[in-house]
Amino acid sequence: MKLEQAITQRIYDLCKEYEISPNKLASMAGMPAGSLKSIFYGKSKNPGTRTILDLCQALNITIYDFFNDKLFKDEMLEGSY
């Protein structure tokens, strides 16, 4: 699995867990909904750490909480270049 796919899946999973839509999460994080859609549809190949931090703060979780998931424990995880 590629890193950006794991990040996208984690955001999706968190939306389900918190019972909010991606648009609602984007609004809570103070970002345009289009920015999150770009991540979901693969147009954003490298979501920035600031974006992930904003999403975490909107959900009141830490960066550690975000990345402390089985998705990121995959030894086959690869980046895009």
Order of alpha helices (4+ residues) and beta strands (2+ residues): alpha-alpha-alpha-alpha-alpha
